[in-house]
Amino acid sequence: MIARRLLTAISAACVTFSLPVTAAAQDLVITNARLVIGDGSAPIDQGTVVIHNGRISAAGAGAAAPQGYPVLDAEGRWVTPGLVASLTDLGLWDVGAVDGSNDVSAGEAAFSAALDIAPAINPASEHIAISRAGGVTRASVAPSASSGLFAGQGALIDLGQDPDAVMQPRAFQYVELGEWGANLAGGSRAAAYTLLRTLLTEAEKGDAARQFEGNGTHISRADIVALAPVAAGEQPLYVHVERAADIRSVLALKSEFPALDLVLVGAAEGWMVAPDIAAADVPVIALALSDLPVSFEQLAATQSNIGRMVDAGVQVALGLYAGMNQPRWAGEQAGNLVALEKMPGASGLSWDEAFAAISSVPAAIAGMDGKMGVLKPGAFGDVVIWDGDPLELGSVPVKVFVDGVDEPLDNHQTRLRDRYRSLEDGGLPPAHDW
């Protein structure tokens, strides 16, 4: 019954918000909004957003509506920037069990760090359409390590329906340390850190770079060359570690390679070394609801992890939306941290902090500060209108704009819903018309 009421509300809201503009419209004024800027500030009542030529030109309580622009009355509904999902596998697979549709990892490849996942991203993937319907408009896409420490180079994408999804290829390099990295490097963390230091040193040499092979690890000359921007601090290095000791070891790399632009990924025990992370000015991308000791490197996992790190001054984005953890659940997971803040003895986030952790903070970590995840002049025209509080489980988008374009919210799941929701007893479903 709850699901049926929710689907009915979605359908009704979509009818209410039909716009008298074309799908390619890029000039628009949204008025009478409960406006969320996305930068950690409090929501604004009676707010206005102006989109011009695909960009935000004004947003706030006193924003003026230019003459001649189409006007959409939000009727007091929540209006936010599009959500930014950190570390997803969007566009890299269709069916996980079907190898031909799965480009997440390349276990048999002759390359690792040199891998660039941008050409493999499929803008027509249903996972992108489903995430867009959940209010996600931008994402970082990361490969998965399988044959060596380095998974390869991730990309930034937009979730618009147009075929040009990739905003920035080779946006970051992804490396596995901790338990999985130790396994990939030959069986111990000592091997993993020795290999990492050696590769970064070789990468600094440029033309002197050579390839490495042994203990099941193959590092080609192309991989070493691909690490040169990392060693020079020109490409961020996303490092997956969980336990506190591993986090300290990663932070210590800055003393050997001061140019490194580090981002910690996972950090389940980050709360234990939060002052060290803050002092190093290294941001973190973490799972919102990681609270179980599922491995020896996560024995101290707690849902208060993110709240404690933020309280210590660490910049934390919610992320790791891959596999079964879907980007469209970002709002729900952020909302859980808001609820956690109200529990005695626990550390969560305020509403404003939680929304920023799925909008402006992941944008800043991705090097897109002020360009996405916020409603500020000059930012991408990514705007979402919700039928309720975007951090509440029952709230869904009724309009999603990417670069000022009114995007479709239908997808394979909604079409299946519509196909089967009205069957009479004993009746057969209608034939596919798509």
Beta strands, then each sheet from edge to edge (+ up, - down):
strand 1: 28-35
strand 2: 44-52
strand 3: 55-60
strand 4: 71-73
strand 5: 78-81
strand 6: 83-88
strand 7: 136-141
strand 8: 150-158
strand 9: 166-176
strand 10: 212-214
strand 11: 217-219
strand 12: 237-241
strand 13: 262-266
strand 14: 284-286
strand 15: 316-321
strand 16: 383-386
strand 17: 397-402
strand 18: 405-406
sheet 1: 3+ 2- 1+ 4+
sheet 2: 3+ 2- 1+ 5+ 16- 17+ 18-
sheet 3: 6+ 7+ 8- 9+ 12+ 13+ 14+ 15+ 6+
sheet 4: 10+ 11-
end
